[in-house]
Amino acid sequence: MTDFKTTVELLERALTQMGEVIAAIGAEQSEWPTPCEGWGVHTLVRHVVGQDLRNFAMSARGETVDWRAPAEELHGDWAAQFRTGAAALLEVWRGADHSVPAGADDAPLRNRLDQQIAELAMHAWDLARATDQRITLDPELAEHGLAWSRQMLRPEFRGPDKAFGFEVAVAPDAPAYDRLAGWFGRDPDWKSPH
């Protein structure tokens, strides 16, 4: 298990990776489908930029987050908007108290940090696949996200009208992002129709 400082560094890498993926999205790709069923590229970027970053910062500060609150709108340069939110999130984490109330118990902030790395790694894969980006995603981020989510993603979170699809079987020796995608209910072989 990594220490808190190292985990914040992993988050920084996850944010950098996501920023690079978002920056490579062309305007003509905004309505392309993604591996997230029913979500196009614009909708997924809006979720990451206008919802995840806001909620992640609130969570890092120990505030109560309404995860169902709608995402803020995207304006103009998605990559710049992401970088602004990412910098603010990192600033919060670097100054964070390492143990604050997390729901009904006193779970460490570390759990929230791990969740954010998993979410960013998964959605970077989603967007890279959706927009046919030929980049190498950081496998350590996928491994870290997978280790956390295997402990936290319970069966009741999966299925129709749930946050996650049912697990897709993937070989245990498959690449890290294939295993992460399968665990999060994505088809690792999903290809953009464009």
C-alpha positions in Angstrom: 0.0 0.0 0.0 1.3 3.4 -0.9 1.6 6.3 1.6 -0.6 9.4 1.4 2.0 11.6 -0.4 2.7 8.9 -3.0 -1.1 8.4 -3.5 -1.5 12.2 -4.1 1.3 11.9 -6.7 -0.7 9.1 -8.4 -3.7 11.4 -8.5 -1.6 14.0 -10.1 -0.5 11.5 -12.8 -4.2 10.5 -13.3 -5.2 14.2 -13.7 -2.3 14.8 -16.1 -3.3 11.7 -18.1 -6.9 12.8 -18.3 -5.9 16.3 -19.3 -3.9 14.9 -22.2 -6.8 12.7 -23.3 -9.3 15.6 -23.1 -6.9 17.9 -25.0 -6.7 15.4 -27.9 -10.5 15.3 -28.4 -11.5 17.0 -31.6 -14.6 19.1 -31.9 -16.1 16.7 -34.4 -15.8 13.9 -31.9 -18.1 15.5 -29.2 -21.1 13.4 -30.0 -19.3 10.1 -30.7 -20.4 7.2 -28.4 -18.3 6.0 -25.5 -17.9 2.6 -23.8 -20.2 4.1 -21.1 -23.6 3.0 -22.4 -25.8 5.9 -23.4 -23.1 8.5 -22.9 -21.4 10.4 -25.7 -18.0 12.1 -25.5 -19.4 15.5 -24.6 -21.6 14.0 -21.8 -18.6 12.0 -20.4 -16.3 15.0 -20.5 -19.0 17.1 -18.9 -19.3 14.5 -16.1 -15.5 14.5 -15.5 -15.0 18.3 -15.7 -18.3 19.6 -14.4 -19.2 17.0 -11.8 -16.2 14.8 -10.8 -13.7 17.6 -10.2 -16.2 19.6 -8.2 -17.3 16.6 -6.2 -13.8 15.3 -5.7 -12.7 18.7 -4.2 -15.7 18.8 -1.9 -14.9 15.2 -0.8 -11.3 16.0 -0.2 -12.3 18.9 2.0 -14.5 16.5 4.0 -17.8 18.1 2.8 -20.9 16.2 2.1 -21.3 15.6 -1.6 -24.6 15.1 -3.5 -23.3 12.8 -6.2 -26.6 13.1 -8.1 -26.3 16.9 -8.4 -26.1 17.8 -12.1 -22.8 18.5 -13.8 -21.8 22.1 -14.5 -21.9 23.0 -18.2 -18.7 23.0 -20.3 -17.6 26.3 -21.8 -15.2 26.7 -24.7 -11.9 25.0 -24.1 -12.6 21.7 -22.3 -8.9 21.0 -21.7 -8.4 24.4 -20.1 -11.5 24.0 -17.9 -10.2 20.6 -16.9 -6.7 21.9 -16.0 -8.3 24.6 -13.8 -10.4 22.1 -11.9 -7.5 19.7 -11.7 -5.2 22.3 -10.2 -7.8 23.3 -7.6 -8.3 19.6 -6.7 -4.6 19.0 -6.2 -4.3 22.1 -4.1 -7.0 20.8 -1.8 -5.3 17.3 -1.5 -1.9 18.7 -0.8 -3.3 20.6 2.1 -5.7 17.9 3.3 -6.1 16.6 6.8 -5.5 12.9 6.4 -8.6 11.8 8.4 -11.9 13.5 8.3 -15.5 12.2 8.6 -16.5 10.1 5.5 -20.1 9.3 5.8 -21.2 7.5 8.9 -17.7 6.6 10.1 -14.3 8.1 10.2 -12.9 6.6 7.1 -9.6 8.1 6.0 -9.4 10.5 3.2 -7.2 7.9 1.5 -10.3 6.0 0.5 -11.6 9.0 -1.3 -8.3 9.7 -3.0 -8.2 6.1 -4.3 -11.7 6.4 -5.6 -10.7 9.5 -7.6 -7.7 7.8 -9.1 -9.9 4.8 -10.2 -12.5 7.1 -11.7 -10.0 9.2 -13.6 -8.2 6.1 -14.9 -11.4 4.5 -16.0 -12.8 7.5 -17.8 -9.4 8.3 -19.4 -9.7 4.8 -21.0 -13.3 5.4 -22.0 -12.5 8.7 -23.7 -9.3 7.5 -25.4 -11.2 4.5 -26.8 -14.2 6.6 -27.8 -12.0 9.0 -29.8 -9.6 6.5 -31.2 -6.6 7.9 -29.4 -3.4 5.8 -29.9 -1.8 6.7 -26.6 -0.3 4.5 -23.9 -2.2 5.0 -20.7 -0.3 4.6 -17.4 -0.8 1.0 -16.2 0.1 1.8 -12.6 -3.0 4.0 -12.4 -5.2 1.2 -13.7 -3.6 -1.3 -11.2 -4.2 1.1 -8.4 -7.8 1.8 -9.4 -8.4 -1.9 -9.8 -7.0 -2.8 -6.3 -9.2 -0.1 -4.7 -12.4 -0.9 -6.6 -12.1 -4.7 -6.0 -12.5 -3.9 -2.3 -15.1 -1.2 -2.6 -17.4 -1.9 -5.6 -20.2 -4.1 -4.2 -22.7 -6.1 -6.2 -25.6 -3.8 -5.3 -23.9 -1.0 -7.2 -24.1 -3.0 -10.5 -26.9 -3.5 -13.0 -29.6 -1.6 -14.9 -30.1 2.0 -13.6 -27.0 1.6 -11.3 -23.6 3.4 -11.5 -21.8 0.3 -12.9 -22.5 -2.5 -15.3 -22.1 -6.1 -14.5 -18.5 -7.3 -14.5 -17.2 -8.4 -17.9 -15.0 -11.5 -17.7 -11.4 -10.7 -18.6 -8.3 -13.0 -18.3 -6.3 -12.4 -15.1 -3.2 -11.8 -17.2 -4.8 -9.3 -19.5 -3.4 -5.7 -19.7 -4.3 -3.6 -16.7 -6.8 -1.3 -18.5 -8.6 -4.3 -20.0 -9.0 -5.7 -16.4 -10.1 -2.3 -15.1 -12.6 -1.9 -17.9 -14.1 -5.4 -17.4 -14.3 -4.9 -13.6 -16.2 -1.6 -14.2 -18.6 -3.3 -16.6 -17.0 -2.2 -19.9 -16.2 -4.4 -22.8 -12.4 -4.2 -23.1 -12.7 -4.9 -26.8 -15.1 -2.0 -27.4 -14.2 0.0 -30.5 -15.4 3.4 -31.7 -17.7 3.0 -34.7 -15.9 6.0 -36.3 
